Amino acid sequence: MYDRKHHHFSSPDLKKMQEVVINARTRIYIGSDEDPEEAKERYLSRMGVKP
């Protein structure tokens, strides 16, 4: 009667991304061609994020 769609979520391959350490507890992953310093600055500039 009702056919359910199967949800398929694929995670990005972390081997193809580079890790940026924000502080001891926080790490973010960005593309291999992006600038880590710029990504860190963008992350810290968001509202509510304390360095």
C-alpha distances in whole Angstrom, upper triangle without the diagonal:
4,7,10,13,16,19,22,25,28,32,35,37,40,43,43,43,46,47,49,50,50,52,52,49,47,46,44,43,44,44,47,48,48,51,51,54,52,49,50,52,49,47,50,50,47,47,48,49,52,54
4,6,10,13,15,19,22,25,28,31,34,37,39,39,40,43,43,45,47,47,48,49,45,43,42,40,39,40,40,43,45,45,48,47,50,48,45,47,48,45,43,46,47,43,44,44,45,48,50
4,7,9,12,16,19,22,25,28,31,34,36,36,37,40,40,43,44,45,46,47,43,41,40,38,37,37,37,40,42,42,45,45,48,46,43,44,46,43,42,45,45,42,42,43,43,47,48
4,6,9,12,15,19,22,25,28,30,33,33,34,37,37,39,41,41,43,43,39,37,36,34,33,34,34,37,39,39,42,41,44,43,39,41,43,40,38,41,42,38,39,39,40,43,45
4,6,9,12,16,19,22,25,27,30,30,30,34,34,36,38,38,40,41,37,35,34,32,30,31,31,34,35,35,39,38,41,40,36,38,40,37,35,39,39,36,37,37,38,41,43
4,6,10,13,16,19,22,24,27,27,28,31,31,34,35,36,38,38,35,33,31,29,28,29,29,31,33,33,37,36,39,38,34,36,38,35,34,37,38,35,36,36,36,39,41
4,6,10,13,16,19,21,24,24,25,28,28,30,32,32,34,35,31,29,28,26,24,25,25,28,30,30,33,33,35,34,31,32,35,32,30,33,34,31,32,33,32,36,37
4,6,10,13,15,18,21,21,21,25,25,28,30,31,33,33,30,28,26,23,22,23,22,25,27,27,31,30,33,32,29,31,33,30,29,32,33,30,32,32,32,35,36
4,7,10,13,15,18,18,18,21,22,24,26,27,29,29,26,24,22,20,18,19,19,22,24,24,27,26,29,28,25,27,29,26,25,28,29,27,29,29,28,31,32
4,7,9,12,14,14,15,18,19,22,24,25,27,28,25,23,20,18,16,17,16,19,21,22,25,24,27,27,23,25,28,25,24,27,29,27,29,29,28,31,31
4,6,9,12,12,12,15,15,18,20,22,24,24,22,19,17,14,12,13,14,16,19,19,22,21,24,24,20,22,25,23,21,24,26,24,26,27,25,28,28
4,6,9,8,8,12,13,16,18,20,23,23,21,18,15,13,10,10,10,12,15,16,18,18,21,21,18,20,23,21,19,23,25,23,26,26,24,27,27
4,5,6,7,10,12,15,18,20,23,23,21,19,16,13,10,11,10,11,14,16,18,18,21,21,19,20,24,22,21,24,26,25,28,28,26,28,28
4,5,5,7,8,12,14,17,19,19,18,16,12,11,8,9,9,10,14,14,16,15,19,19,16,18,21,20,19,22,24,23,26,26,24,26,25
4,6,8,10,13,16,19,21,21,20,18,15,13,10,11,10,9,13,15,17,16,20,20,18,19,23,22,21,24,27,26,29,30,27,28,27
4,7,10,13,16,19,22,23,22,19,16,13,10,9,7,7,10,12,15,14,18,19,16,18,22,21,20,23,25,25,29,29,27,28,27
4,7,10,13,16,18,19,19,16,12,10,6,6,5,5,9,9,12,11,15,15,13,15,18,17,17,20,22,22,25,26,23,25,23
4,7,10,13,16,17,17,14,10,8,6,6,6,5,9,9,10,8,12,13,11,12,16,16,15,18,20,21,24,24,21,23,21
4,6,10,12,13,13,10,7,6,5,7,9,9,12,11,11,8,11,13,10,11,14,15,13,15,18,19,22,22,19,20,18
4,6,9,11,12,9,6,5,6,7,10,11,13,11,10,6,8,10,8,7,11,12,10,12,15,16,19,19,16,16,14
4,6,7,8,6,5,7,9,11,14,14,16,14,13,9,10,12,10,8,12,13,11,12,15,16,19,18,14,14,12
4,7,8,5,6,7,10,12,16,17,18,15,14,10,10,12,10,6,9,11,8,8,12,13,15,15,11,11,8
4,6,5,7,10,13,16,19,20,22,19,17,13,13,15,13,10,12,14,11,10,14,15,17,15,12,10,8
4,6,8,12,15,18,21,22,24,22,20,16,16,19,17,13,16,18,15,14,18,18,20,18,14,13,11
4,7,10,14,17,20,22,24,22,21,17,17,19,16,14,17,17,14,14,17,17,18,16,13,12,11
4,7,10,13,17,18,21,18,17,14,15,16,13,11,14,14,10,11,15,14,16,14,11,11,10
4,7,10,14,15,17,15,15,11,13,14,11,10,13,13,10,12,15,15,17,17,13,14,13
4,7,10,12,14,12,12,10,12,12,9,8,12,11,9,11,14,14,17,16,14,15,14
4,7,9,12,10,11,9,12,13,9,10,14,13,11,14,17,16,19,20,17,19,18
4,6,8,7,8,8,11,11,8,10,13,12,11,15,16,16,20,21,18,20,19
4,5,5,9,9,13,12,10,13,15,14,15,18,19,19,23,24,22,24,22
4,6,8,9,13,13,12,14,17,17,17,20,21,22,26,27,24,26,24
4,7,9,12,12,11,14,16,16,17,20,21,22,26,27,25,26,25
4,6,9,8,8,11,13,12,14,16,17,18,22,24,21,23,21
4,6,5,6,9,10,11,12,15,16,17,21,23,20,21,19
4,5,5,6,9,10,11,12,14,16,20,21,17,18,16
4,5,5,6,9,10,11,12,15,18,19,16,17,14
4,5,5,6,9,10,10,13,16,18,16,17,15
4,5,5,6,9,10,11,15,16,14,15,14
4,5,5,6,9,10,14,15,11,12,10
4,5,5,6,9,12,14,11,12,10
4,6,5,7,10,13,10,12,12
4,6,6,9,10,8,10,10
4,6,8,9,6,7,7
4,6,9,7,9,9
4,6,6,9,11
4,6,9,11
4,6,10
4,7
4
